[in-house]
């Protein structure tokens, strides 16, 4: 019935919110903030979000309340002094608002809703349900009520709603309803006729206990402020800038000092990824700190964000920064945790607190985060800001991964300017790895091989030998093309640095190729970020290196993750860390060379259904057949090691494709893509002549 009512526009609903400036219990109570939002604004927003409310009017005698009401989405009716005193009824305010509308030539609504600011938690669904009862003819007036089985007593000791001599069990008694005062829905004609809110058939709209608290005095106000983080439904934060304190927001407010007096702190790597995603979305980010600490500066450099330190007056500095950046304070969020953050929090439209913040900070916060400082608080805020912004082309929604649960349909991932996913050309990667043997000229020749074959990208491997080479292997003697040397000397000899990768980047650009690498340690991630690679590859050996995965996730770049030598629980954990946004999984078996019986290609389907992300194939077999079969099973990317000659010295050459083999692989994959078609059964032009000549039709 409510839907029919709204679709046919037979009835119109007006919500009236009486909000006078005076208050006996709490001065200017209607402007008191709960969850960072004034009570009057909370009432208006509940009405705006209700699907069956057409318009919202606030009746007030206070200019400040009027401004807040308009900003929240309401029209304002000026309430005369004789209707704004402590003894004036709410009905008088509603009737006055109706009269003002009629005098202005506006239509009289058939249903009017009286909404009280004193209820901090009004569920729009409850409003709609109550309106539906009146619109559907079930009742003439409906009030919000809380079901109760309480025993009520008079001061004289008499039972009011029970016989003291007969104590019936709760389950044997019908519930009674306590009027919460949150809202009253009435037929307008009945209100005008009777002059009060209860007439005709009266019904109750049950509400949840958490929504039934009425703010009368200071104690009630403190109670709803404490409850707000738990009762309020988290909303996206539509802001243009995020500003944070450092200690207690990026950290857990603790510092670690070594024997030399050097200070370190613990931070969340996930914060870094959130900030990177914000910056890519065009949201400004600033760190402000009262102290002057090199740790703060180092973290800001790592995050690539500006930092202002040693601030005695954060509020004034914030005002200046907002003016310089040309930002509307109402569209800015500030995250704080202690009393020195109260000033800047009062300057912005979205004051935000961490859950363990000082009570005064939580009291003024519009949002209280669920994660603590140093444990993902900044990332939580970033996710809510990103949720309010349009999705960029090629970007994917971040979604939690539950083992065995398909979280979303596989979509495409944008690597640089190349979309990778179902329905797109297979993304061909020539894996150079360490087959360059430390020679930049060989690397260039292999780049030529990949470009000439029609690949879109080449991949290398990047290590910090001092981290990656196990202690017990460092001194082992190896025979190499450069003579006898230790294993550590060999790894250092073949590792490319800034000069070589600068040349590689330039040459790949000239040949029209993307390039990236598999980092094997965190410093290598930082190195590759400095080279501005388009994506990062996780080698199969690194699937369980959570520190590395967190560092990769924090870059905000697309991630290609190989799954060789990994169990599903291990992959679950890795995907949990990096997220499903901008993720491509690669089915792989880490046997060199790969025998057909270990290829297990149907795992491509398993991974796609389990994680809901695009899945490719990273192969180490001899020949082309297994890679081609992977494409028929839906692999969106294929990676194969490449070499100039399989007999060259080095561990990966034997399982690599030579130039002609790579050329044939790319050629055959493109043929398969064409042959797979779109799955729609039709008669093709080439069939028409045989059909006319050969087809028999019998009845």
N, C-alpha and C positions, 0 to 999 in steps of 0.2 A: 504493500500500500504506500509506504513512503516514496518509493521510486516512481509509482504512477502519479502521485501527487506532484512530485517535482518535475517530471517530464511534461505533464500536461499544463503546468503553470496555473492550476486552478486556485491554489492557495499560495500566499506569500508569507514568509517568516521573517520577522524582525527581532533581533536580540537587543535588549536594552540593558546596559551595565550602569547602575547608579554608582557614582564614585565621588562623594563629596570630599572637600579638603579637610574638614574637621574630623577628629576621632578622639574618643575619651581614653581608650586603652593604649594606643600607640600613635603618637603624633604623625600626621601625614601617612597613615598606615597604607593607603592605596598606592603610595609611591615606594613603600618598603620593598627591597629586592629579595627575591627568593630564587636561588639558582642563577643569580646575576640579572634577573628580569623583574621589573616592578610588578606588584600584584595586579594592577589594572591592566598592564600589557599581557600578563598571563591569561586573564579572563578574556580579553579581546581575541588573543590568538586561538584559544580553545574554540571560540565561536567561529572564527574565520576558517578553521580547519574542519568544522562540522559541515558535512555535505548538504544538509537541508536548511542551513541558515543562509538567507539571501543578503541581508545587510546587518551591520552592527553599529549601534549608536551608544556613545558614552554620555551620560548626563552628569555634568560636574559644574561646580562653582569655582574651580581652581585652575589657573592658567597652566601650571606645570603638569597637572594631570591631563589636561586637554592636549598638550603637546605630545605627551607619551602615548595617549590614546590614538591620535592621528598617525603617529609613526608606526603603531602596531597594526593599523589597517581599519580604524573605526572612524565614523563621522562623529561630530561633537555637537551636543545641544547644551546651551548655557542654562544652568539650573538657577532659578531665582532664589534669593536669600531665604524667603519664607518657606521654601521647600528643601532647604539645605541644612536646617538645624538638626539637633540630636533627636528631636521628637518627631520629625517628619518621616512618614512611612515610605518604604520603597515603592509601593503602589503609586503614590503621588508623583514620584519621579517618572515612573513608566507612563502614566496617563499624560503628564506634561509633555514628555517626548513625543507621544502620539499626536497630541494637539498641535505641537509645533510643526510636525510633518504635514498634517492636514492643512494648517494655515499656509504652508508653503506650496500647497497644491500637489503634494505627493499622495500616492495611493495608501489607503489604510490597509495594513496587513491583516490577514484573517487570523494569524497566529502570532502571538508575542511571547518572547522568552525573557524572563527576568533572570539575569545572571549576576551573582554576587562576587565581588573581588575578594571577599574574605576567605573563599575557598581557593587555595593555591593550586590544587590538583584537580582539574576538570577534564574528564576524558571526552573528546569530541564524539566518540561512539555512543557514550551515554546520552549526550545531548540529542543525537540523531534518533536514538531509540525512543526517547521521551516525546520528541516531536512527532514521530511516527504514530504513537498511540493517540495523539490528539488529531492528527491528520486523517487517521483511519477510522475515526469515530468511536474508538474504544473508550475515550475519556474526554472530559471537557477541560480538566486541569491535571497536570502531572507534576509531582515534586520529587527531588532526589532524596533517597532514603537509604539508611544503613540497616540491614537486617540485624536484629539483636534478640537474644534470649535472656536479657538481664532481668533480675528481680528488682523492682522499684519499691521504695519505702517512703512513707511520709515522715515528717519530723516527730510525729506523735507515736511512731512505731507501728503504724498500720500498713499492711501490704496493699500496694496500689494496683498492681497488675497480677496479683497472685494471692492465694490463700496460704498464710504462713503455716497452717496446720497440715497442708497437703503439698509436700515438696515434689512436684512432678519432675521427671527427668527431662533434660533438654530435648531429647529426640521425641518426647511425647507431647511437646508444646509447639504450637504454630509460632513462627517467628513474628515479632512485631518490628516496626520500622521507626528508627529515629530520624527525624528530619535533619538533613545535613546543612541546609541553607545554601547549597551550591547553585541550584537553578530551579526555576518554576516555569512550566510551559502552559499557556492558557489560550483559549479562544478569545480573541480581542473583544468581540461583542459581549461575551460573558463578563470580562473584566470591567467593561464600561457600565454594564447593567448593575453589577453587584458592588463594584468599587474595591474589591479585594481579590486575592489570588486563589481562594478556595471556593468553588461553586460547582453546581451540577455534579456530574460523576467525577470523582477524584481518584486518581491512580498513583501508584508509587513507581519510580524508576530506581531499582536497586543499583547501588554503586559499590565499588570495592572499598574495603576498610582503609586502604592507603589514600583514597581520594576523599575521605569523609572528615578531615580535620578542618575546623573553622578557626581562623585567626581572630581572636578577641583581644588578647593581651600579649605582652612581651614573651611570656613563656611559650605560647602557641607559635609565635613567630620564629623563635629559636628552634622549636621542634620541626617545623616544616622546612627550615633551612638545612637541618641535619638530614632530613628525609629526601630532599630534592634530588641528590645524585642517584638515589636508588629508585625513585618513583618516576622521574622524568625520562621520557624516551629519548635516547641520543639522536640529535638532529645533525645534518650536514652543516658545516660552518662556511657560509659564503663570505669570504674575506679576501682582501687583496694583499695583505701582509701579515706575517707572523713574527712576533718579537718574544724572546724568551730571556728569563734570568738564566744563569748558568748553574751555580751550586744548588742542588736540590731539584733541578729540573732536568738538566743533562746528566747529572750525577745523583747518587743517593745521599748527597750532602756529607759524605765522609771523605777524608783525605788520607793517603798513605805516605808516610815519610820514611825514607831509607836512612842508613847510618851517616850519609853525607848531607842530610838535610834536604834532599831533593823530594819534591812532592809529586805524587801521582794520584789519579782518580780513576774510578771505574765508570765507563759509559756503555751505552747500548749501541751495537753496530746497526741495529734496525733503524735507529734514529737517523743515521747517515743516509740510508736509502730513502726514508721518507722525505728528508730535506732535499735530496737530489731530485725526487719526483716533483716536489713543490716548485723548485727552481725551473724545472723543465716546463711546468704548467704556467710559468710567468708570475708566481707568487713571490713577493719579496720576503727575505728572511734576515733577521738581525739578532745578534746576541748582545745583551747588556749585562754588565757586572759591576757591582759596587767595588770589589777588590781589583787590584792590578796584579794579575797572576800569569806567568808564562804558560801554565797549563791551559788556561782559557784561550790564549792566543794560538797555541799549537792545535787545539781541537778545532778552532774556527778555521785555521788554514786548511786542516784536513777536510773539513766540510765545504770549504770554498765559500764561506759566508763572511760578511763584515762583522766586526765586534767592536763595541765601545766599552772601555774598562776604566776603573778608578773613578766611578761616578758618585759624587756626593749627593746630587739631586737628580735622580733618575727621571722624575716627572718633567722637569724643565728640558732636559736633554731629549726626552721622547717627543715633546711638543715641537722642538726645533727640527728633529729628524723627520717627523711627519710633514712639517711645512716644506722642508727642502725636497722631500720626495713627492710632494703634491698629493698626499694620501688623505682620504676622508677618515677621520678617527673612528667613525661608526663602522667602518669596514676593515678594522684592524683587530687582531687578537694578540693579547699579551698573556704569557704564561708565567706565573709566579708561585712562590712557596712561603715567603716570609713577609714580615710587616714592612720591610723596605720596598716591597713590591706594591703596596697599597696605592701609592701615588700614581705610578704609571697605569695600574689597573683601572683607576678612576678616569683615565683619559681616553680609553678605547671602548668600542662597542661590544667587544667580546673579551671580558676579563675571564681568565681561565686559571684554575688551581690544580695542583697535583693532589692526590687523595690524602697525603700525610701533611698537607700545608698547615700553617698556623690557623687556628680557628677564625681569627678576624679575616684572613685571606679567603678561607672557604666561604665565609658569610657573604662576601661581596662578589664572589665568582658567579658568572653566568653559567659556566660549565665546570664541573669537577671531574677530572679524568679518572679512569679506573686503574691505569697503570702508574706506578710510582716513578719518581725521578731516577734515571739511570737504569730503569727496567722497561723502557719503551714508551714513556709518557709522551715524548716529542713525536714518535712515530704514530701513536694513537691520534694525536691532534692533526698531524699531517694527513692521515687517512680520511679524517672527517672533513678537512678542508678540500681535499681532492674529490670527495664524494659530491661536493656541491658544484664542481666545475664540469663543463662538457668534456666528454672523453675525446682525446686526440685521435686522429686517424691512425689506425694501425695499433693502437694501444689496447690492452686487454684488462678486464676487471680483475683485481686481486681477489682471490677466493681461497678460503681455508681448505685444506685437504684432509679428508678423513680416509683412513685405509679402506680400500675396496669401494669407495663411493665416487661416482662420477659427479664432479662439482659443476661442470658446464660443458657445453659442446666445444670441440676443438675449433679454434679460430685461427686467424693468421697473426704472425708476429712480424713487425717491421724491423729489419736489420739494415741500418742506414736508410737508404731509399728503396730497399728491395723487400717486398712483402713475401713472407714464407708461410705456406699453409695449404690446406686442401683447395684444389682448383687453381693453384698457382704453379708455374714451372718449378720442377724439382730444383732445389738450391744445391748446386754442385760445388763441393769444397775439395780442393786439391791440398791434401795434408803433406806439407813439406816437412813438418816436425823438426827432427834433427838430421834429416838426410842431406842437409847442406854441408855437413861435416866441418862447420866452422868457417866455410869459405863463402864470401859474399858473392863471388862470381858464379858459383854453383847455385846459390840461392836465386840469382837473377835468371839463370837458365831454366830453373824449375818454375819460376813465375811465368816465363815465356811458354813453357809446356802447358801450364794450366790455362793461360789466356788463349793460346792457339786451339786448345781442345774445346773451349766454350764454357769453362767454369765461371762461376760468379765470384769465387773467393779462394784465397789460399790461407793456410793456417800453419803457424809455427808453434814451438814450445818454448816457454820462458821459465828459467829456474834461477834461484840464488844457491849456487853449489854449497856454500858454507852452511846452508840450512838443510838442503835436500839430500846431500850425500851422507849416508850413515857413517858414524865414526869408524866402525870396523872395516869399512871399504876404502877409506881415504888413502891409506898407504899401500894398497895392493898395486902390484906392478902390472901394467898393461902393455901389450905390443900394439902400437898404433902406426899410421902412415907417417907420423912425425918422429918415429923412434920409440924407444922404451921410456915410459913415464908412469908416475903414480896415477891411480884412478881420479884423484882430485885434480891433478894437473891436466889430465885429459878433459874433464868436465869444464874446467875453466878455459881451456884452449878452444873448445867448440861452442862456448856460450856467446851469443851476440849481445852487444850493448847498445848504447844510445846512438853511436855513429852508424852502426850497421842497420839498425831498425829505422833510422831516419832515411837512409838510402832505400831501404825496402819500401817504406811508405811512399816515397816519391816515385819509385819505379812502378809500384802497383797502380798508383794513380794514372801514370802514363799509359799503362796497359789496360786500364778500365776495370781493375779488379779491386774488391775489398780484401782487407787482410786483418787477421787477428791471431791470437795465440792462446794456448792452454797455460795459464799460470799455475805453478806448483807450490807457491808460498805467497804469503801476504805482501812482502816487499815487491814481488813480481806483479801483483795486482796493481800496486801503486805505480810501478814502472809503466805498465801498459796503459794505465789511465793517463799518464803524462804524455803518452804517444797518441792519445785520443782514438783508440780502436773503436770500431763500430759495435762490437759484441765481445763477450768472453766465453771461452769454452772450458768446461770442467772435464778433465780427463777421468777415465774410469777409476784410476787409482786414487783419485781425490774425492770420491763420493762421500766418504765418511770423515773428511777433514772439515769439521763444522766451522772452525775458525776461518778457514779459507772461504767457505761458502758464505759466511756472514759478510766478509770483506767484499765478495763479488756482489752480493745482494745490495750492499750499501752504495754501489756505483750507480744503480738505477738503469744499467745497460741491459739489453737482452742477454739471456744466458742459454747456451747450448750445453746440455748435460749428458755425457755418455754414461751408460749404465752397465758396462761390462764388469764382471766379477762381483756383482752386487745382488743382494737379496731384495725382495720387495720391501720388507721393513726398513732396510737401509736406504732404499730409494724414497720411501715415505718420509723418513726423517730429513733427507736432503731437500725434498720438495717443500717440506714444511718450512725450512730455513729460507730458501730462495723465493718461495711463493710461486704461484702459477701465472702471474702476470709476466708477459714477455719471456716465457720459458718454452724451449724446444727440447724434448727428450730425444736421445739417440739410442736405439737398441744396438747393443754391441756384445760380442763375445770376445774376451781378451785372450784368445789363443792365437799364436803367431807361428806359421800361417794357420788359418782357420779351416778345419775339415768340415765338409757339408753337414755331417751328423751333429755338429755342435752349433750350427747357425741358428736354429730355433726361431725362424722368422715370424711365426705367428705371435711371438711376444710383442711385435709392433702393435697388433690389435689390442693385446692385453694392456699395454701401457696407455694407449689412447683412451680406452674405456675406463681405466682406473683413475687417471689423472685429468682427463678432459683437456689435454694440451696437444699441439701438433707433435708428431713423432717422426723421426728420421732414422737413418741407418748408417752406422760407422763400421766399415768392413775391413777385415784383415786377411781375406781369402786370396787364393790365386785364381785368376780368371774373372769373368764378368757375370756368370749366371746368377749367383746368389744376390748380387747387388741389383740386378734387373728384376729378380723375383721380389725383392723388397719393395720396389716401386709399385708393382702390381698389387701389393698388400697395403698400399697407401703411404709409403714413406715420403715425407715432404722434403727431405734433404738427404743427400748421400755424400759421405766423406770417405775418400780412399787415399792411402799413402801413395805418393808419387816419387819416382826416382828417374835419373837419367839412364841408369843401368843396374839391374838387380844384382849384378856381381860386385858392385862397389862395396868398399869396406864400411861396416856399420851394422847395427843390430836390426834396423827396420827395412833395409833395402830389399831383402828377400821376399817380404810380404807386400811389396809395393807394385804399383802399375808403372810400366814404362810409357813413354810418350804415345806410342801407337795404341796401346791398350786403353789409356785414358781417353784418347780421341774416340775410339770405338764405343766406350762406355757412355760418354755423353751423347754421342749420336744415337745409340740404341735406346737410351732413356727418353730422348725427345720423340722417337718413333712410338715407343710404348705410351707416352702421354697422349699422343694423337689417337692411338688405337683404342685406348680405354674409353674414350667418348664421354657422354654425359649420363648414360644409363637409361635414356628414354628410348623405348622400342619404337622403331619407325621403319618404313620402307625407303631405302636409299635410292638415289637416281640410277646407280649402276644395276639395281635389281629390276628396274621397270621392264627392260626388254626380255630378260629370262622369265619374268612373271607372266608377261603377255603370251610368251611362247609355250611355257611349260605348265602353268597352273591349271589344275582341273577343279571344277566346282560341281559337287553333287548334292542332291537334296533327297 
